[in-house]
Amino acid sequence: MTKVIHVHLLHGRRNYYFGSIPAVYSVLTAEDLGITQSSLERVGLSKGGVVLNKKAVIRAGELIRHTAKKQVR
């Protein structure tokens, strides 16, 4: 499974999906999110942590993919 970081900005009600914390900060700023990159890295999102503040909800999850079964011919 692939790790996904979901960012929901409360102002404007926008959702973003990223593959890593550095990717989040390549699009959004600490001002947009209400938390710095180093603080977000310390929170422990990979352990089910959620960041909730006045500006955003940030959580990590796993992308579940369908595994295609190969047909034998």
Buried (B, 14 or more C-beta within 10 A) or exposed (E): EEEBBBBEBEEEEEEBEBEEBEEBBEEBEBEBBBBEBEEBEEBEBEEEEEBEEEBBBBBBBEEEEEEEEEEEE
